[in-house]
Amino acid sequence: MTPATFERKVGVVWLVSAVSVALYALGGLLVPELPGLQQLIALIERAEALSVFATIAFVAGFLEGIYVLGNFFPGSTIVVLVAVLAGVGGVPVFLVTILSVFLGWSLAGGVNVLGARRVAYTEGTSHPLPERVWLTWLPSFRASQEVARTVAGASVLDVLVTSTVIKFWTSCAMLGVTALLPFVIDITKLSNEEGFASLLVGAVLMAWIGVLHLRAARQVQETHEKSAA
């Protein structure tokens, strides 16, 4: 795989994510019956026992961390909601919930990497891709990055270890953020429209990253053609 082809492939990975997010967000804004943030809140608020919070948190971390599928959630909506509501149950419930999110998210990373390796990886490909942690710490963004790095030729072990470390520190940061969030904003009062609007913002960011890679592909191709002339 040439460098230009590689950049195009990575760009497509991000653009697929962006399109899926935008379609769902626009659908939610145009079709009021489409499940959104309020339905998620109602579902999570029914949870009472520690095991229920842990299960929901694990599943939420897993689903939001899966490539493309995770794009259908506003940022980390379910994860944040579960963590905030779990805080009402006390410190043990809160800590177990955060741990469950981390474990589910880490498992999703394994699915992303192994799936990308089997479906999209081309033997002999080796184009190191920077992590860009500041752009890829959200679950859906991290999923796209995991797939992109795997397609780029990074080893499965390297992608998994690096990504798991990032997820660990992100989860630690989430401890503080979700503990303070109720004092800043009542997240349970947010509307479906606000949730879908946040998805559109995420779609724009994903598309921007994808376009950057496509521009890089064109520049690499032009440089190659000039050197060959």
C-alpha positions in Angstrom: 0.0 0.0 0.0 1.4 3.4 -1.0 1.5 6.3 1.4 -1.2 8.1 -0.6 -3.5 5.0 -0.6 -2.9 4.7 3.2 -3.9 8.3 3.8 -7.1 7.8 1.7 -8.0 4.7 3.6 -7.6 6.3 7.0 -9.6 9.3 5.7 -12.4 7.0 4.7 -12.5 5.4 8.1 -13.1 8.8 9.7 -15.6 10.0 7.1 -17.7 6.8 7.5 -17.9 7.7 11.2 -18.8 11.3 10.4 -21.6 10.3 7.9 -23.1 7.8 10.3 -23.2 10.3 13.1 -24.6 13.1 11.0 -27.4 10.9 9.6 -28.5 9.8 13.0 -28.3 13.3 14.5 -30.3 14.8 11.6 -32.8 12.0 11.8 -33.3 12.7 15.5 -33.8 16.4 14.9 -36.3 15.8 12.1 -38.1 12.8 13.6 -39.2 13.5 17.2 -40.1 9.8 17.7 -36.5 8.7 17.3 -35.1 7.6 20.7 -32.7 10.2 22.2 -31.2 11.6 25.4 -34.5 11.7 27.4 -35.2 8.0 26.7 -31.6 7.1 27.9 -32.1 9.1 31.1 -35.5 7.4 31.8 -33.9 3.9 31.3 -30.9 4.6 33.5 -32.9 6.2 36.3 -34.7 2.9 36.8 -31.5 1.2 37.9 -31.1 0.8 41.6 -28.8 -2.1 42.6 -25.0 -2.0 42.3 -25.1 -5.0 39.9 -27.6 -3.1 37.6 -25.4 0.0 37.5 -22.3 -2.1 36.8 -24.0 -4.0 34.0 -25.4 -0.9 32.3 -22.0 0.8 32.7 -20.1 -2.1 31.2 -22.6 -2.4 28.2 -22.5 1.4 27.7 -18.7 1.4 27.7 -18.6 -1.5 25.2 -21.3 -0.1 22.8 -19.9 3.5 22.8 -16.4 2.1 22.2 -17.4 0.1 19.1 -16.4 1.6 15.7 -19.4 3.2 13.9 -21.9 1.8 16.4 -20.5 4.0 19.1 -21.2 7.0 16.9 -24.9 6.8 17.6 -24.4 8.1 21.2 -23.9 11.8 21.9 -20.2 11.8 22.9 -20.2 9.7 26.1 -23.8 10.3 27.1 -24.7 6.9 28.6 -21.4 6.6 30.3 -21.7 10.1 31.9 -25.3 9.6 32.8 -24.6 6.3 34.5 -21.7 7.7 36.4 -23.5 10.8 37.6 -26.6 8.8 38.7 -24.4 6.1 40.3 -22.9 8.8 42.5 -26.2 9.0 44.3 -25.7 5.4 45.5 -22.4 6.2 47.3 -18.7 5.9 46.7 -18.6 2.1 46.2 -21.4 2.2 43.5 -19.7 5.1 41.8 -16.2 3.5 41.7 -17.6 0.1 40.5 -19.5 1.9 37.8 -16.4 3.7 36.5 -14.4 0.5 36.6 -17.2 -1.3 34.6 -17.1 1.5 32.0 -13.4 1.1 31.6 -13.6 -2.7 31.2 -16.4 -2.5 28.6 -14.6 0.2 26.7 -11.3 -1.9 26.7 -13.2 -4.9 25.4 -14.6 -2.8 22.6 -11.1 -1.8 21.6 -10.2 -5.5 21.2 -13.2 -6.0 18.9 -12.2 -2.9 16.8 -8.6 -3.8 16.4 -9.2 -7.5 15.6 -12.0 -6.7 13.3 -10.0 -4.1 11.4 -7.0 -6.4 11.2 -9.2 -9.1 9.6 -11.3 -7.0 7.3 -9.3 -3.9 6.2 -5.6 -4.6 6.9 -3.3 -5.2 3.9 -0.3 -7.4 4.4 3.0 -5.4 4.3 1.4 -2.1 5.2 3.4 0.0 7.6 2.7 3.7 7.9 2.9 4.8 11.6 -0.1 7.0 12.6 0.3 9.4 15.5 -2.2 9.0 18.3 -3.5 12.5 18.5 -4.8 11.9 22.0 -6.3 15.4 22.3 -8.7 14.6 19.4 -9.4 10.9 20.1 -10.2 10.5 23.8 -14.0 10.3 23.4 -15.2 6.6 22.9 -16.4 7.0 19.3 -13.3 9.0 18.3 -11.0 6.5 20.0 -12.7 3.6 18.1 -12.0 5.4 14.8 -8.4 5.9 15.8 -8.0 2.2 16.8 -9.3 1.1 13.4 -7.2 3.7 11.5 -4.0 2.7 13.3 -4.6 -1.0 12.7 -5.3 -0.3 9.0 -2.1 1.7 9.0 -0.1 -1.4 9.9 0.5 -0.9 13.7 0.7 -4.2 15.6 -2.4 -5.4 17.4 -0.6 -5.4 20.7 0.7 -1.9 20.3 -2.7 -0.5 19.4 -4.4 -2.3 22.3 -1.8 -1.4 24.9 -1.6 2.3 23.9 -5.3 2.6 23.6 -6.0 0.9 26.9 -3.5 3.3 28.7 -5.4 6.3 27.2 -8.7 4.8 28.2 -7.4 4.2 31.8 -6.4 7.9 32.2 -9.6 9.1 30.5 -11.6 7.0 33.0 -9.6 8.4 35.9 -10.3 11.9 34.6 -14.0 11.0 34.3 -14.0 10.3 38.0 -13.4 13.9 38.8 -15.5 15.3 36.0 -18.7 13.3 36.8 -18.3 14.0 40.5 -18.3 17.7 39.8 -20.8 17.8 36.9 -24.0 17.8 39.1 -22.8 21.0 40.7 -22.4 22.7 37.2 -25.3 21.4 35.2 -28.3 19.1 35.7 -27.6 16.7 32.8 -30.9 14.9 33.4 -32.7 18.0 32.2 -31.1 18.1 28.8 -33.4 17.6 25.9 -33.3 15.2 23.0 -32.6 18.1 20.7 -29.5 19.2 22.7 -28.2 15.6 22.6 -28.6 15.3 18.8 -27.0 18.8 18.4 -24.0 17.6 20.2 -23.8 14.6 17.8 -23.6 17.0 14.9 -20.7 18.8 16.5 -18.9 15.4 16.8 -19.7 14.6 13.2 -18.1 17.9 12.0 -14.9 17.1 14.0 -14.8 13.5 12.6 -15.3 14.9 9.0 -12.5 17.4 9.6 -10.0 14.7 10.6 -11.1 12.6 7.6 -10.6 15.6 5.2 -7.1 16.3 6.7 -6.1 12.7 5.8 -7.6 13.0 2.3 -5.7 16.3 1.8 -2.5 14.5 3.0 -3.2 11.8 0.4 -3.4 14.3 -2.4 -0.2 16.1 -1.3 1.7 12.8 -1.0 0.4 11.8 -4.5 1.4 15.2 -6.0 4.9 15.0 -4.4 5.4 11.5 -5.8 4.3 12.5 -9.3 6.7 15.5 -9.3 9.6 13.4 -8.2 8.8 10.8 -10.8 8.6 13.4 -13.6 
